[in-house]
Amino acid sequence: MKGSLKAVITGTGSYLPDQIVTNDDLAKQVDTNDEWIRTRTGIRERRVLAEDLATSDMCIEAARKALEDAGIAAADLDLIIVGTVTSDMLFPSTACLVQHRLEALKAAAFDVSAGCTGFLYGLVTAAQFLETGMYRTALVIGADTLSRVIDWSDRSTCVLFGDGAGAVVLEAVSNTDYGILGSYLGADGSGAHLLNLPGGGSRCPATRDSVEKGLHHLRMEGKEVFKFAVKTMGEAALHVLKECGLSQEDVDFLIPHQANLRIVDAALKRLELPSDRVYTNLEKYGNMSSASVPVALDEAARLGKFQKGNLLLLIAFGAGLTWGGVALRWAK
Ligand code: COA
């Protein structure tokens, strides 16, 4: 059956919290300034989720918009995958909470943990179910509430991240030129120490000591992650294009993970793409982890940036270490 069925994005949606935290706001809390943050990262402000909400609440909002955009009822979903590293609880999965609240009663549901590559890992996984004919309709969400795990007194990390959620509806379509053309996923666990959250799991459960030592906060070796990102973003993009028999000139839009404008610029340079072929929004939202790619996709789509038949290249990197790329022909 594979070959005759493709996974096609038929709807997108996103949710951004209302509360805006500017660089100047952060400069009142830690020893930083707007100029440093802007020149090193491209970020001007980020969103922070209200205290009484959690990741699944953002997922629901993004999902409802994506379902409406696709004209699909939640009851028709066969599968829900959430890419996240900040699930509401360690278990059950956030996807199960979303499945219940959407009343998507026949959908299987699970989370994918692949750091900031979580949405792409989820998208590729869902596509396999559709391409084999096992399922017809899937909802893939990328959502993270990193504000809950950031050390707000650490200037080297607290300025980088923000909260948000993005979602897509994927449908299996036969004999079409549109949809996902190819993908590539990479992982290298030897870099696990470069970006992680040590506390709260089975190796280091929550104790008074673990809290006092700050082990429940995100830790990152920024310089090393930067080098890894610059290398893998370009590599992932070229790998996918080669797999699809395409070249850089065929790319109409690059939708990269939005962690740092300098990393995006390096990917553009490696791909020899002009800056009008990339969509970025990190100046408004910072690095939203799994949500970055689907939020950018949704925003660009709603702004009318894409034409039917455009070749889109989605690329990301993140904790794990992980990285990946997806090439797709826009169908809307
Ligand atoms: N404000 C002001 N100064 C800061 C600062 C801040 N928010 N954060 C760090 N600094 C200081 C450092 O302490 C250092 O000072 P020193 O030279 O006196 O030691 C100086 O700025 C330079 O720091 P450095 O780490 O060399 O900056 P950088 O150019 O490497 O940029 C990052 C730092 C984090 C922006 C960059 O490394 C990066 O983007 N890394 C990738 C992060 C990423 O993508 N993570 C997500 C993965 S999904």
Residues whose N, C-alpha, C, O or C-beta is under 5 A from the ligand:
A	BS01	COA	D31 T32 N33 W36 R40 T41 C116 R155 S156 V159 G222 K223 V225 F226 A259 N260 F317 G318 A319
